[in-house]
Amino acid sequence: MSICYNVDMQKSTNGLHRDKLLVISLSCGIRCSKPMTTLTEPGPKQRIESIDILRGLIMLIMAIDHTRDYFHKGGIDPTNLAVTTPFLFFTRWITHFCAPLFVFLSGISANLAGTRRTRPQFSAFLIKRGLWLVLIELVVITFALTADPGYHFIVLQVIWAIGFSMILLGLLIWLPIEVIAVLGVVIFFGHDLLDNRNLPNTGAGAFLLKMFMTARGFISPINQTHFLGDFYAVIPWTGVMMLGYVFGNIYRSSFDAARRKKILLLAGGSLIALFIILRTFNIYGDPIPWEHQKTMALTVIAYFDVSKYPPSLIYLCMTIGPGLLLLVLFERVKNGLTNIFVIYGSVPFFYYVCHFYLIRLINVIVFYADGYTNKDIVNKSGGFNFVPKGFGFELPGVYLVWFIVIVLLYLPCRWYFNYKRTHRQWWLSYL
C-alpha cells in the first residue's frame, strides 16, 4: 500500500559499523531525525522510482493468484502434494513475494511520509489511514471477493493487515527509531516460537491470539448466518512493516547511494542465506518441515512450500531477501518495461481495488456465457459466489485472463498516476 512521500531529509551521521548491525538485526540503526515541529501541512511529494518499480512488479504478479482463485477449473490447492503440478505450484509460489514486499515497502513509504508532517500530524495520519484501510477491507474488498451483498462472509486479508499495522505504527512513532527496530526484529525473528505450542483453544484469549498472532485461515462465527475469516494475523505483518519503516531511513535524499546499496545487498543476501540454512536443516522458522518426496519435482515443491498463514520466518526470508536485491537492481535499470511498472506501483491502492472488481466483472460475464443461470450463483460450499463447481479454465486460460486484466487496467492507472502528480487534494493521501 502506497503512501506518497518526499525525500527532503537531514544527513545521517552514523558510520559503517551500523551497516553491519543492520545485517544482524535487520535494522538500519540510523537515528531518525525528529519530524518538523512548524509544518502546518504536508510538503510537496516526490516518489522514489526503484520502490515504485518493485511495487508495480509485485502488484502485477499478485493478480495471477487472484485470477486463479476465480477462474481455475477444479479449485485444486496448489500446495497439496497429492494433486499439484510444478506449473500450478509455481503459479501460487511466485505470488508469495507480493504480500511481504507490499507490507515492507509500505513501511518504507510511511517513514518517508513522516518527513512532511509534524510528529502529531504523522501519528494521526497513520492512525486515520489505517482505520480507513480496515474499513475498505471490510466493505469494499470483502464485497469484491464474495460478490455477496448480504456480507455473510467477511474476509480479512492484506489490506486489513496493512491498515491495523499502520494504526500500531502510528502509536509507536513516538518511540526512538532504535526501539522500533528492536521490536520489529523481535517480532520478525521470534514469532515462530509459538509454532506447535499448546495454546488456548477457547475463550476471548484464544480468539485474540488467533486473530493477531497465529491465524491460519481462522474462521469465527458472528451469528448463525455470518462469519469472519481472518487470513492475515496482524502482529507478524506489523513486524514486517516496522522493519520497512526502519529501512526507510536509508532512502532519505542525503543518504549515500553506495552505502544504501551495500546495506541492501548485505541484508538481502543474509536473509537468503538464512532461508537456505533454516529450511535445509529444518532448524526453526516454519511450522511444517519439508521431507523428501517420491519424485524430485515434489521434493522441490515441498522444500519451497512454506507457511504464509501466518507468515513464517522462513517465508519472510525467502521473499523479502530477493526483494531487497531487486531494489538495488532497480536503482540502475530504467527502460520501457520499468516505466510500465512505475505506473502500477505509483497507484497501488487504486490498482488493488480496481483489479478485484475487474476480475469479478469478467468472472460474471464468463459465468453467464458458459450457460450458468441465477440458480448457480450461490456457492453452497463456500462464501464466494459465481464460482460453481467445475467453472473456469485450465491454467493457460487463467494466465490469459490475468493478462487481459492487467492490460485493461493500464490506461486507468496511468490516468490516475498523472492526476495525482498534478493535484494536491487532501483525500489523495488516502487513495
C-alpha positions in Angstrom: 0.0 0.0 0.0 1.5 3.3 -1.1 1.9 6.4 0.9 3.1 9.4 -1.1 6.2 10.9 0.2 9.1 13.3 -0.4 12.7 12.9 0.3 13.9 16.2 1.8 15.8 14.9 4.9 18.7 15.7 7.1 22.0 13.9 6.8 22.7 10.8 8.7 25.8 10.8 10.9 26.2 7.1 11.6 29.1 5.1 10.4 29.8 1.8 8.7 29.6 -0.2 11.9 25.8 0.5 11.9 25.6 -1.2 8.5 27.0 -4.4 10.0 24.5 -4.2 12.8 21.8 -4.0 10.2 22.6 -7.4 8.8 22.4 -8.9 12.2 19.2 -7.2 13.3 17.5 -6.1 10.1 17.5 -2.6 11.4 19.3 0.4 10.0 20.3 1.7 13.4 20.2 5.2 11.9 18.8 7.7 14.4 15.8 9.3 12.7 15.7 13.0 12.8 12.6 14.3 14.6 9.7 15.3 12.4 9.4 19.0 11.8 7.5 20.9 14.5 6.5 24.0 12.5 5.0 22.3 9.4 1.3 23.1 9.1 0.5 21.0 6.0 2.2 18.2 4.1 5.0 19.3 1.8 5.4 18.5 -1.9 5.6 14.9 -2.9 8.4 13.1 -4.6 8.5 9.4 -5.4 11.4 7.0 -5.3 11.4 5.2 -8.6 13.1 1.9 -7.5 10.4 1.4 -4.9 7.6 2.1 -7.4 9.2 -0.3 -9.9 9.3 -3.1 -7.4 5.8 -2.4 -6.1 4.4 -2.3 -9.6 6.1 -5.6 -10.4 4.6 -7.4 -7.4 1.2 -5.8 -7.9 1.1 -7.4 -11.4 2.3 -10.7 -10.1 -0.3 -10.6 -7.3 -3.1 -10.5 -9.8 -2.1 -14.0 -11.1 -3.2 -15.6 -7.8 -6.4 -13.7 -7.6 -7.3 -14.6 -11.1 -6.6 -18.3 -10.4 -8.9 -18.1 -7.4 -11.9 -17.4 -9.6 -11.0 -19.0 -13.0 -9.0 -22.2 -12.3 -11.2 -25.1 -13.0 -11.4 -27.7 -10.3 -10.3 -25.5 -7.4 -7.2 -27.6 -6.8 -5.0 -26.5 -3.9 -1.6 -25.7 -5.5 0.3 -26.7 -2.3 -1.4 -30.1 -2.0 1.4 -32.5 -2.9 -1.1 -35.3 -3.7 -2.7 -33.4 -6.6 -0.5 -30.4 -7.6 1.8 -30.0 -10.5 5.0 -27.9 -10.9 3.3 -25.3 -13.1 0.3 -25.0 -10.7 2.6 -24.7 -7.6 4.7 -22.1 -9.4 1.6 -20.1 -10.1 0.9 -19.9 -6.4 4.5 -19.7 -5.2 5.5 -16.7 -7.4 2.8 -14.7 -5.7 4.2 -15.4 -2.3 6.6 -12.5 -2.9 3.8 -10.0 -3.1 2.3 -9.5 0.4 5.6 -9.4 2.3 7.2 -6.9 -0.1 3.9 -4.9 -0.2 3.9 -4.6 3.6 7.6 -3.9 3.8 7.5 -1.2 1.2 4.5 0.3 3.0 6.8 0.7 6.0 9.4 2.5 3.9 6.8 4.8 2.4 5.4 5.5 5.9 8.8 6.6 7.1 9.3 9.0 4.2 5.7 10.3 4.6 6.7 11.3 8.1 9.2 13.8 6.9 6.4 16.0 5.5 4.5 16.2 8.8 5.0 17.0 12.4 5.0 14.1 14.8 1.4 14.6 16.0 0.3 15.1 12.3 2.1 12.0 11.3 0.8 9.8 14.1 -2.8 11.0 13.4 -2.3 10.4 9.7 -1.2 6.8 10.1 -4.0 6.0 12.5 -6.7 7.6 10.3 -5.3 5.9 7.2 -5.1 2.6 9.0 -8.7 2.8 10.1 -9.7 3.8 6.5 -7.9 0.7 5.1 -9.6 -1.6 7.6 -13.0 -0.2 6.6 -12.2 -0.6 2.9 -11.3 -4.3 3.6 -14.5 -4.9 5.5 -16.8 -3.2 3.0 -15.2 -2.8 -0.5 -12.8 -5.7 -0.8 -15.0 -8.2 1.0 -17.8 -7.5 -1.5 -15.4 -7.9 -4.4 -14.2 -11.2 -3.0 -17.5 -12.7 -2.2 -20.0 -10.9 -4.5 -22.4 -11.3 -1.6 -24.4 -8.1 -0.8 -25.5 -9.8 2.4 -21.9 -9.9 3.7 -22.4 -13.4 5.1 -18.6 -14.0 5.0 -16.3 -11.0 5.9 -12.7 -11.5 4.8 -9.7 -10.0 6.4 -6.6 -10.1 4.2 -3.6 -8.0 3.3 -5.4 -4.6 3.4 -6.6 -5.4 6.9 -3.1 -6.3 8.0 -1.6 -3.2 6.5 -4.3 -1.0 8.0 -4.0 -2.4 11.5 -0.2 -2.3 11.3 -0.4 1.4 10.4 -2.6 2.0 13.4 0.0 0.4 15.6 2.9 2.2 13.8 1.0 5.5 14.4 1.2 4.8 18.1 4.8 3.6 18.0 6.4 6.5 16.1 6.7 8.4 19.3 9.4 5.9 20.3 13.1 6.3 19.2 13.8 4.6 15.9 16.1 2.1 17.7 13.3 0.9 19.9 11.0 0.4 16.8 13.9 -1.5 15.2 14.3 -3.8 18.2 10.6 -4.5 18.4 10.5 -5.3 14.7 13.4 -7.6 14.9 11.9 -9.5 17.9 8.6 -10.0 16.1 10.2 -10.8 12.7 12.6 -13.5 14.1 10.7 -14.6 17.2 7.0 -15.0 16.4 7.6 -18.6 15.2 8.3 -19.5 18.8 4.6 -20.0 19.0 4.6 -22.7 16.3 3.2 -26.1 17.5 2.7 -24.8 21.1 -0.2 -25.8 23.3 -2.1 -22.6 23.1 -5.6 -21.8 24.4 -8.4 -23.1 22.1 -11.4 -21.4 23.7 -12.3 -18.1 25.2 -11.5 -14.5 24.5 -7.8 -15.1 24.8 -7.8 -17.8 22.2 -9.8 -15.6 19.8 -7.4 -12.7 20.2 -4.4 -14.9 19.9 -5.6 -16.4 16.6 -6.7 -13.0 15.2 -3.5 -11.3 15.9 -0.7 -13.9 16.1 -1.5 -17.4 14.8 -4.4 -17.2 12.3 -4.2 -19.9 9.6 -7.5 -19.3 7.8 -9.2 -18.7 11.2 -13.0 -18.5 10.7 -15.2 -17.3 13.5 -19.0 -17.1 13.6 -20.5 -13.7 14.1 -24.0 -15.2 14.3 -25.8 -18.2 12.7 -25.5 -16.8 9.1 -22.5 -14.5 9.2 -18.8 -15.4 9.6 -15.5 -13.7 9.9 -12.5 -15.1 8.1 -9.0 -13.9 9.3 -6.3 -14.9 6.9 -3.7 -12.4 8.0 -2.6 -12.5 11.6 -1.7 -8.8 12.3 1.3 -8.9 14.6 3.7 -10.8 12.3 2.9 -8.5 9.5 3.3 -5.5 11.8 6.9 -6.7 12.4 7.5 -6.6 8.7 6.1 -3.1 8.4 8.2 -1.9 11.4 11.4 -3.1 9.8 10.3 -1.5 6.5 9.8 1.7 8.5 13.3 1.5 9.9 14.8 0.8 6.4 13.1 4.0 5.2 16.0 5.9 6.7 18.4 4.7 4.0 16.1 6.3 1.4 16.5 9.8 2.7 17.8 12.1 0.0 21.1 12.8 1.7 21.9 9.2 2.4 24.8 7.9 0.3 23.6 5.7 -2.5 26.6 3.5 -2.5 26.1 2.9 1.2 22.4 2.2 0.7 23.3 -0.4 -2.0 25.8 -2.1 0.4 23.2 -2.3 3.2 20.5 -3.7 0.8 22.9 -6.3 -0.6 24.1 -7.4 2.8 20.6 -7.6 4.3 19.1 -9.3 1.2 22.0 -11.8 0.9 21.8 -12.6 4.6 18.1 -13.3 4.5 18.5 -15.6 1.5 21.4 -17.4 3.3 19.3 -17.7 6.5 16.4 -19.2 4.4 18.7 -21.8 2.9 20.2 -22.8 6.3 17.0 -22.9 8.3 15.0 -24.6 5.6 17.6 -27.2 4.5 18.1 -28.4 8.1 14.6 -27.8 9.3 16.0 -25.9 12.3 13.4 -23.3 13.0 11.2 -20.8 11.4 8.3 -22.8 9.8 5.6 -25.0 11.4 5.8 -27.7 8.7 9.3 -29.2 8.0 9.9 -30.4 4.5 10.6 -34.0 3.6 11.9 -35.9 0.6 9.1 -37.0 -1.7 8.7 -39.7 -4.3 9.9 -37.5 -7.2 12.5 -34.8 -7.4 9.8 -32.3 -8.6 7.6 -32.9 -5.5 10.7 -32.7 -3.2 11.5 -29.3 -4.6 7.9 -28.2 -4.1 7.9 -29.5 -0.5 11.1 -27.5 0.1 9.7 -24.2 -1.1 6.2 -24.8 0.3 6.5 -22.6 3.4 3.8 -21.1 5.6 2.2 -17.8 4.6 -0.6 -18.0 7.2 0.8 -16.7 9.4 4.0 -15.7 7.6 6.8 -17.8 9.0 10.3 -16.5 9.4 11.4 -18.8 6.5 8.7 -17.5 4.3 9.7 -13.9 5.0 13.4 -14.6 4.4 12.5 -16.4 1.1 10.5 -13.4 -0.1 12.0 -10.2 1.4 15.6 -11.2 0.8 15.3 -11.3 -3.0 13.2 -8.2 -2.8 16.0 -6.2 -1.2 18.3 -7.3 -4.0 15.8 -6.2 -6.6 15.7 -2.8 -5.0 19.4 -2.5 -5.7 18.9 -3.6 -9.3 16.0 -1.2 -10.0 18.1 1.8 -8.9 20.2 1.1 -12.0 17.7 -0.2 -14.5 15.4 2.1 -16.4 13.6 1.1 -19.6 10.2 0.8 -21.2 9.2 -2.1 -19.0 10.2 -0.5 -15.7 8.3 2.6 -16.8 5.2 0.4 -17.0 5.9 -1.0 -13.6 6.2 2.6 -12.2 2.6 3.4 -13.4 1.1 0.5 -11.5 3.4 0.9 -8.5 2.6 4.6 -8.1 -1.1 3.9 -7.6 -1.2 0.6 -5.8 -4.4 1.2 -3.8 -6.3 2.3 -6.9 -5.0 -0.7 -8.8 -5.7 -3.1 -6.0 -9.4 -2.2 -5.7 -9.9 -2.0 -9.5 -8.2 -5.3 -10.3 -10.5 -7.2 -7.9 -13.7 -5.7 -9.4 -12.4 -6.2 -13.0 -11.6 -9.8 -12.3 -15.1 -10.2 -10.8 -16.8 -8.5 -13.8 -15.0 -10.8 -16.2 -15.9 -13.7 -13.8 -19.7 -12.8 -14.1 -19.5 -12.4 -17.8 -17.9 -15.8 -18.3 -20.3 -17.3 -15.8 -23.4 -16.4 -17.9 -21.6 -17.0 -21.2 -20.9 -20.6 -20.1 -24.6 -21.2 -19.6 -24.9 -20.9 -15.9 -28.0 -19.2 -14.5 -29.1 -17.4 -11.4 -29.7 -20.6 -9.5 -26.0 -21.3 -9.8 -24.8 -18.0 -8.3 -24.6 -19.0 -4.7 -21.7 -21.3 -4.0 -23.0 -23.6 -1.2 -19.5 -25.0 -0.5 -18.0 -21.6 0.3 -18.6 -17.9 0.6 -17.6 -16.8 -2.9 -20.5 -16.5 -5.4 -20.3 -17.0 -9.2 -17.8 -19.8 -8.8 -19.8 -23.1 -9.1 -18.0 -26.4 -9.1 -16.3 -27.1 -12.4 -16.3 -23.4 -13.5 -13.3 -21.9 -15.2 -10.3 -22.8 -17.3 -7.1 -24.7 -17.3 -4.0 -22.8 -16.3 -3.2 -21.3 -19.7 -6.7 -19.8 -19.7 -6.1 -18.4 -16.2 -3.0 -16.6 -17.4 -4.8 -15.3 -20.4 -7.5 -13.7 -18.2 -4.7 -12.3 -16.0 -3.0 -10.7 -18.9 -6.3 -9.1 -20.1 -6.9 -7.7 -16.6 -3.5 -6.0 -16.2 -3.6 -4.6 -19.8 -7.1 -3.2 -19.3 -6.0 -1.5 -16.1 -3.0 0.2 -17.6 -4.8 3.3 -19.0 -6.9 3.9 -15.9 -3.8 3.6 -13.7 -1.9 6.0 -16.0 -4.7 8.5 -15.8 -4.8 8.3 -12.0 -1.0 8.5 -11.8 -1.0 11.7 -13.8 -3.9 13.1 -11.8 -2.0 12.5 -8.5 1.1 14.2 -9.9 -0.8 17.4 -10.8 -3.3 17.7 -7.9 -2.8 18.2 -4.2 -6.3 17.5 -2.6 -6.0 16.0 0.9 -8.0 12.9 0.1 -5.4 11.8 -2.4 -3.2 10.7 0.5 -5.9 8.1 1.4 -6.4 6.8 -2.2 
